[in-house]
Amino acid sequence: MTASHTPSVRPLPSSPAPGRHVGVIRVLTSDDPAFVDAHGRALEERYGFATVSRCIPDQPHGIHSDRTADLAEPKIERLAREMADGGAAVLIVSCAADPALERARAAVTVPVIGAGSSAAAVALAMGGRIGVLGITDTVPPAVMDVLGDRFVGHLRPEGVHDTTALLTEEGGRAAVRAARQLVEDAGADVLVLACTGMATIGLGPRLLREWGIRSVDPVAAAGLFASFALTGFLAEGPDAQAGDERVLRLL
């Protein structure tokens, strides 16, 4: 990866959005506002709701192991509290491992949506044989728990061990190769992109355009449920909100 794309280590929140908004928690630290806001911008363009994006501190390579997940969890919980207190109506943890999801849900009163479980849920609606493309050697439990017996295979792109590796040209090519292998060898008819960095590099549209491979972008999937949370029940009163929060907690 070139130096110009290397995230640095000081977190920088984006400018507040007016009115009700979706808070996007990034788990890769950067002081580049455009990078921090990238997932939020994509959600605004796709779904039309306002977003505020912030990143946790001191994790320049994001979450890619049990150790980095353990380090991130209290930071995510703390940031969830701050963003809910700041007016977020819904929160998205923009990481396919859904780190600290239950901790964040216990800490705030607004819905908290995990990108990984959201992507898996959408994949189940799209196909019967689901492959998982990730950056670790095992499938994130948040994804596997949802897929169950419709899971057919998992691969990590060669040479990719964290999110930042995906931002290189070779990382992108390796991801395409691994996706093709999941389809050709495992017989997957839909892929879960089990790293939100794959959304950052536009892997899903590339797979469909170049190879006709259908995949689920975890950021877009989380945004789908956030859109439902914003429009489906928040204006319906506390009883409706409580019922639909139970639905969101299945994700």
C-alpha positions in Angstrom: 0.0 0.0 0.0 1.3 3.4 -0.8 2.1 5.9 2.0 -0.7 8.2 0.8 -3.3 5.5 1.7 -1.8 4.5 5.1 -4.2 5.5 7.9 -2.5 7.4 10.7 -3.4 6.9 14.4 -5.4 10.0 15.5 -9.2 9.7 15.4 -11.1 12.6 13.9 -14.9 12.8 14.0 -16.8 14.1 11.0 -18.9 17.2 11.1 -22.3 16.7 12.8 -25.3 16.0 10.7 -28.5 18.0 11.4 -31.5 16.3 12.9 -31.8 12.6 13.4 -28.9 10.6 12.0 -27.2 7.2 11.9 -23.9 7.0 13.8 -21.2 5.0 12.0 -18.5 3.6 14.2 -15.3 2.9 12.2 -12.9 0.4 13.8 -9.8 1.5 11.8 -8.2 4.6 13.1 -7.5 7.5 10.7 -7.2 11.3 10.8 -8.3 11.5 7.2 -11.9 12.9 7.3 -12.7 11.5 3.8 -11.6 8.0 4.9 -13.5 8.1 8.1 -16.7 9.3 6.4 -16.4 6.9 3.4 -18.9 4.4 4.7 -21.3 7.0 5.9 -21.2 8.8 2.5 -22.0 5.5 0.8 -25.0 5.0 3.1 -26.3 8.5 2.6 -26.1 8.1 -1.2 -27.8 4.7 -1.1 -30.5 5.2 1.6 -30.9 9.0 1.9 -30.4 9.3 5.7 -27.9 11.5 7.4 -24.8 10.0 9.0 -22.1 11.0 11.5 -18.9 8.8 11.4 -16.3 8.5 14.0 -13.4 6.1 14.5 -12.0 4.4 17.6 -8.4 5.5 18.6 -5.1 3.7 18.3 -6.0 0.9 15.9 -4.3 1.9 12.6 -4.8 -1.7 11.2 -8.4 -2.1 12.5 -9.6 -5.5 13.8 -8.0 -8.6 12.4 -7.4 -11.0 15.4 -8.7 -11.9 18.8 -6.2 -9.5 20.4 -7.2 -6.5 18.3 -10.8 -7.3 18.9 -10.3 -7.3 22.7 -8.5 -4.0 22.5 -11.3 -2.5 20.4 -14.3 -3.6 22.4 -14.1 -1.0 25.3 -13.4 1.7 22.7 -16.4 0.8 20.7 -18.6 0.8 23.7 -17.4 4.1 24.8 -17.8 5.6 21.3 -21.3 4.2 21.1 -22.2 6.0 24.3 -20.8 9.3 23.1 -22.5 9.0 19.7 -25.9 8.1 21.2 -25.6 11.0 23.7 -24.8 13.1 20.7 -28.1 12.4 19.0 -27.6 9.3 16.9 -31.0 7.5 16.4 -29.3 4.3 15.3 -25.7 3.1 15.5 -23.8 0.9 13.0 -20.6 -0.9 14.1 -18.9 -1.0 10.7 -16.9 -4.2 11.1 -18.0 -7.6 9.9 -16.9 -9.3 13.1 -19.6 -7.3 15.0 -17.1 -6.5 17.8 -18.6 -5.2 21.1 -22.1 -5.4 19.6 -23.8 -6.7 22.7 -21.8 -4.4 25.0 -22.8 -1.4 22.9 -26.5 -2.5 22.9 -26.4 -2.8 26.7 -24.8 0.6 27.0 -27.3 2.7 24.9 -31.0 2.9 24.3 -30.9 3.2 20.5 -30.6 0.2 18.1 -27.1 -0.9 17.4 -26.5 -2.8 14.2 -23.6 -5.1 13.3 -22.3 -5.2 9.7 -21.4 -8.8 9.8 -24.7 -10.3 11.0 -26.5 -7.9 8.7 -24.5 -9.1 5.6 -25.2 -12.7 6.6 -28.9 -12.1 6.9 -29.1 -10.4 3.5 -27.1 -13.3 2.0 -29.7 -15.8 3.2 -32.4 -13.9 1.4 -30.3 -14.0 -1.9 -29.1 -17.5 -2.1 -28.9 -21.1 -0.8 -25.1 -21.7 -0.9 -23.3 -18.9 0.9 -19.5 -18.4 0.7 -17.6 -16.1 3.0 -14.7 -14.0 1.9 -12.8 -12.5 4.9 -9.4 -11.3 6.2 -9.0 -13.9 9.0 -8.5 -17.7 8.8 -11.9 -18.4 10.3 -15.4 -17.1 9.7 -16.4 -14.4 12.2 -18.9 -16.0 14.6 -21.3 -13.2 14.0 -21.5 -14.3 10.4 -21.4 -18.0 11.0 -24.1 -18.0 13.6 -26.5 -16.5 11.1 -25.6 -18.6 8.1 -25.9 -22.0 9.7 -26.0 -25.0 7.3 -26.2 -22.7 4.3 -22.5 -21.9 4.6 -20.4 -23.7 2.0 -16.9 -22.3 2.3 -14.6 -19.5 3.4 -11.4 -18.0 2.1 -8.9 -15.3 3.0 -7.3 -13.6 0.0 -3.6 -14.5 -0.3 -1.4 -12.0 1.5 -4.3 -10.2 3.1 -4.2 -10.3 6.9 -5.8 -6.9 7.8 -8.0 -4.2 6.3 -5.1 -2.0 5.1 -3.8 -4.8 2.9 -7.1 -4.7 0.9 -6.4 -1.1 0.0 -3.5 -2.1 -2.2 -3.9 -3.1 -5.9 -2.5 -6.6 -5.1 -4.9 -6.9 -2.2 -7.8 -6.2 -4.5 -6.7 -8.6 -7.1 -6.2 -11.3 -4.4 -9.7 -10.7 -3.2 -11.1 -11.2 -6.7 -9.2 -14.5 -7.1 -10.4 -15.8 -3.8 -14.0 -14.9 -4.6 -13.8 -16.7 -7.9 -12.4 -19.8 -6.1 -15.3 -19.8 -3.7 -17.7 -19.8 -6.6 -15.9 -22.3 -8.7 -14.6 -24.7 -6.1 -17.2 -24.5 -3.2 -20.2 -23.8 -5.4 -21.2 -20.6 -3.7 -24.1 -18.7 -5.3 -23.7 -15.6 -3.0 -20.7 -14.3 -1.1 -20.7 -12.5 2.2 -17.9 -9.9 2.1 -16.7 -10.4 5.7 -14.7 -7.2 6.0 -16.0 -3.7 5.6 -12.7 -2.8 3.9 -14.1 -4.7 0.9 -16.8 -2.1 0.8 -14.2 0.6 0.9 -12.5 -0.7 -2.2 -15.8 -1.4 -4.1 -15.2 -5.1 -4.3 -18.8 -6.1 -4.6 -19.6 -4.0 -7.8 -16.3 -5.2 -9.3 -17.1 -8.9 -8.7 -20.5 -8.4 -10.3 -19.2 -6.4 -13.2 -16.2 -8.5 -14.1 -17.3 -12.0 -13.1 -21.0 -12.0 -12.5 -20.5 -12.9 -8.9 -23.2 -11.8 -6.5 -22.0 -10.6 -3.1 -23.3 -8.8 0.0 -21.5 -5.6 1.0 -21.6 -5.5 4.8 -21.8 -1.7 5.0 -24.8 -1.6 2.6 -26.4 -4.5 4.5 -26.1 -2.7 7.8 -27.5 0.4 6.2 -30.5 -1.5 5.0 -31.4 -2.4 8.6 -30.6 1.1 9.8 -33.0 2.5 7.2 -35.7 0.1 8.5 -34.9 1.2 12.1 -35.2 4.9 11.1 -38.4 4.6 9.0 -40.0 1.4 10.2 -40.6 2.1 13.8 -39.0 5.1 15.4 -42.0 7.2 14.7 -44.5 4.5 15.8 -44.3 4.9 19.5 -42.5 2.9 22.3 -44.5 -0.3 21.9 -43.6 -0.6 18.2 -40.0 0.4 18.9 -39.6 -2.3 21.6 -41.0 -5.0 19.2 -38.8 -4.1 16.3 -35.7 -3.7 18.5 -36.2 -7.4 19.3 -36.0 -8.1 15.6 -32.8 -6.1 15.2 -31.2 -7.9 18.2 -31.4 -11.1 16.2 -28.8 -9.7 13.9 
